[in-house]
Amino acid sequence: MIGTIVNTTTIMIGALIGSYLKRGIKPQYQQALFNAMGLCSLALGFNAFCQNMPKSQYPVLFIVSLAVGALFGFMLKLDERFKRLVDRKKNPKKGDAPLSEGLSTGILLYCIGTFSMVGPVLSALYGDNTYLYTNATLDLITSAVLSTTYGIGMIWAAPVLFCWQGMFYLMATCAADVITDDIRTELCIVGGVLIAASGLSILKIKDCKTINMLPAFLIIILFFVVKSLLGL
């Protein structure tokens, strides 16, 4: 778990650095960083989608999972509850970016990707932390940049990453064959769409309420569980 601990720590350090630098950055420069992060989210989301879609054995699955997942998320009011929970203690000045928006984007950027999903598996099976250390370096920079816009609250993305990577680590330790390439591919496809959706929200183009779509991940996992039980 050392690789995951390092990765988690770098996010916390990045959040501290970014929130400190924020004090010396003028509002117009903060807005420039804000726009840059929106564009980066779009680019990373499209990249994840385009890289993994050709590998998919179930090209319609991401559509079904997003549709069903978004429906369940809307019924449960996940986006509304998340924003109320995160932003209730924050009284932002006019023009400040809401922390809930930053956290939802940061969590997706940190958790969805080859490094963050395959890294814990390699660590558990072979003691190889190369992917996790590489991911830690990337997340350090991303966390610092996000925190210059959203503040110290971005540090709360760290425990989410720890739980996410810890889940993959435990699954690999207990049953390595559970985490197949097909599952990772489908998760990355949906994750790419959600990261791009976060970019649209950051740029104020369209509030896609990304949190409502998170159950899409569960739909994918449920699909493969049922498929395995039926022996398909």
C-alpha positions in Angstrom: 0.0 0.0 0.0 3.0 2.3 0.1 2.4 3.5 -3.4 -1.2 4.5 -2.6 -0.1 6.2 0.6 2.5 8.2 -1.4 -0.2 9.1 -4.0 -2.6 10.2 -1.3 0.0 12.3 0.4 1.0 14.1 -2.8 -2.6 15.2 -3.3 -2.7 16.6 0.2 0.7 18.4 -0.3 -0.6 19.8 -3.6 -3.7 21.1 -2.0 -1.7 22.9 0.7 0.7 24.4 -1.9 -2.1 25.5 -4.2 -4.2 27.1 -1.4 -1.2 29.0 -0.2 -0.4 30.3 -3.7 -4.0 31.3 -4.1 -3.5 34.2 -1.7 -1.1 35.9 -4.0 -3.0 35.3 -7.2 -5.2 38.1 -8.5 -8.9 37.2 -9.3 -8.3 37.6 -13.1 -5.4 35.1 -13.0 -7.5 32.7 -10.9 -10.1 32.9 -13.6 -7.5 32.1 -16.2 -6.4 29.0 -14.3 -10.1 28.2 -13.9 -10.6 28.2 -17.6 -7.4 26.2 -18.2 -8.6 23.5 -15.8 -11.9 23.3 -17.7 -10.2 22.9 -21.0 -7.8 20.3 -19.5 -10.7 18.3 -18.2 -12.3 18.3 -21.6 -9.1 17.2 -23.3 -8.4 14.5 -20.7 -12.0 13.2 -20.8 -12.0 13.0 -24.6 -8.6 11.3 -24.5 -9.7 8.7 -22.1 -12.8 8.0 -24.1 -11.0 7.8 -27.5 -8.2 5.6 -26.1 -10.5 3.0 -24.6 -13.5 3.0 -26.9 -11.7 1.0 -29.6 -10.8 -1.7 -27.0 -14.4 -2.1 -25.8 -16.1 -5.4 -26.4 -19.4 -3.9 -25.4 -19.7 -0.6 -27.3 -23.3 0.1 -26.1 -22.6 -0.6 -22.4 -21.4 2.9 -21.6 -24.6 4.4 -23.1 -26.8 2.1 -21.0 -24.7 2.6 -17.9 -24.7 6.4 -18.2 -28.4 6.5 -18.9 -29.5 4.2 -16.1 -26.8 5.6 -13.7 -27.9 9.2 -14.3 -31.5 8.2 -13.8 -30.8 6.6 -10.4 -28.5 9.5 -9.5 -31.3 12.0 -10.3 -33.8 10.0 -8.3 -31.5 10.0 -5.3 -30.6 13.7 -5.8 -26.9 12.8 -5.4 -25.6 16.1 -7.0 -27.9 18.2 -4.8 -26.9 16.3 -1.6 -23.2 16.5 -2.5 -23.2 20.2 -3.1 -25.2 20.9 0.1 -22.8 18.7 2.1 -19.6 20.2 0.7 -20.6 23.9 0.3 -22.8 24.4 3.5 -19.9 25.6 5.6 -18.4 27.7 2.9 -19.5 31.2 2.2 -17.7 32.1 -1.1 -17.3 35.6 -2.3 -19.0 36.6 -5.5 -17.2 35.0 -8.4 -15.5 32.3 -6.3 -15.7 28.7 -7.6 -17.8 26.3 -5.5 -15.8 23.6 -3.8 -18.2 20.9 -4.7 -17.4 21.5 -8.4 -13.7 21.3 -7.8 -14.0 18.2 -5.7 -16.1 16.3 -8.2 -13.7 17.2 -11.0 -10.6 16.4 -8.9 -11.9 13.0 -7.7 -12.6 12.0 -11.3 -9.2 13.2 -12.5 -7.4 11.4 -9.7 -9.3 8.1 -9.7 -10.1 7.4 -13.4 -7.2 6.3 -15.4 -4.8 3.5 -16.1 -2.3 4.6 -13.5 -4.8 4.8 -10.6 -6.6 1.6 -11.5 -3.8 -0.7 -12.7 -1.2 0.7 -10.2 -2.7 -0.8 -7.1 -3.1 -4.2 -8.8 0.6 -4.3 -9.8 1.5 -3.1 -6.3 -0.5 -5.9 -4.7 0.6 -8.7 -7.1 4.3 -7.8 -7.8 5.2 -5.1 -5.3 5.7 -2.7 -8.3 4.8 0.9 -7.4 6.0 2.5 -10.6 2.5 3.4 -11.9 1.5 4.8 -8.5 4.6 6.9 -8.1 4.0 8.3 -11.6 0.4 9.0 -10.8 1.5 10.7 -7.6 3.7 13.1 -9.5 0.8 14.0 -11.9 -1.7 14.3 -9.0 0.7 16.6 -7.1 0.6 19.1 -10.0 -3.1 18.7 -10.6 -4.0 19.1 -6.9 -1.9 22.3 -6.7 -3.5 23.8 -9.7 -7.0 22.9 -8.7 -6.4 24.3 -5.2 -5.4 27.7 -6.6 -9.0 27.9 -7.8 -11.0 25.9 -5.3 -8.9 26.3 -2.1 -7.7 24.0 0.7 -11.0 22.0 0.6 -9.5 20.0 -2.4 -7.6 18.1 0.3 -10.8 16.0 0.8 -10.2 14.3 -2.5 -7.2 12.5 -0.9 -9.2 10.1 1.3 -11.5 9.3 -1.7 -8.4 8.3 -3.8 -7.1 6.2 -0.9 -10.4 4.3 -0.7 -10.6 3.9 -4.5 -7.0 2.5 -4.9 -7.4 0.5 -1.7 -10.4 -1.2 -3.2 -8.4 -2.3 -6.2 -5.5 -3.3 -4.0 -7.7 -5.6 -1.8 -9.4 -7.0 -4.9 -6.1 -7.9 -6.4 -4.9 -9.4 -3.2 -8.0 -11.6 -2.7 -8.8 -12.4 -6.3 -6.6 -11.0 -9.1 -8.8 -12.5 -11.8 -11.8 -10.3 -10.7 -10.2 -7.2 -12.2 -10.2 -7.9 -15.9 -9.1 -5.7 -18.8 -12.7 -5.4 -20.0 -13.8 -3.9 -16.6 -11.0 -1.4 -16.6 -11.8 -0.4 -20.2 -15.5 0.2 -19.6 -14.8 2.1 -16.4 -12.3 4.3 -18.2 -14.8 5.0 -21.0 -17.5 6.1 -18.6 -14.9 8.0 -16.6 -13.7 9.9 -19.7 -17.3 11.0 -20.4 -17.7 12.2 -16.8 -14.4 14.1 -16.8 -15.4 15.8 -20.0 -18.8 16.6 -18.5 -16.9 18.2 -15.5 -15.0 20.3 -18.0 -18.2 21.6 -19.5 -19.4 22.6 -16.0 -16.2 24.3 -15.1 -16.4 26.4 -18.3 -20.0 27.3 -17.5 -21.1 25.8 -20.8 -23.5 23.2 -19.4 -24.0 22.0 -15.8 -24.2 18.3 -16.4 -24.6 17.4 -12.7 -21.8 14.9 -13.0 -22.3 13.5 -9.5 -25.7 12.2 -10.6 -24.0 10.1 -13.2 -21.6 8.3 -10.7 -23.9 5.3 -10.3 -23.0 4.4 -13.9 -19.8 2.8 -12.5 -21.9 0.5 -10.4 -24.0 -0.5 -13.4 -20.8 -1.6 -15.2 -19.6 -3.6 -12.3 -23.1 -5.1 -11.9 -23.1 -6.1 -15.5 -19.8 -8.0 -15.2 -20.9 -9.7 -12.0 -24.1 -10.9 -13.6 -22.2 -11.9 -16.7 -19.8 -14.0 -14.6 -22.6 -15.6 -12.6 -24.3 -16.7 -15.8 -21.1 -18.0 -17.2 -21.3 -15.8 -20.3 
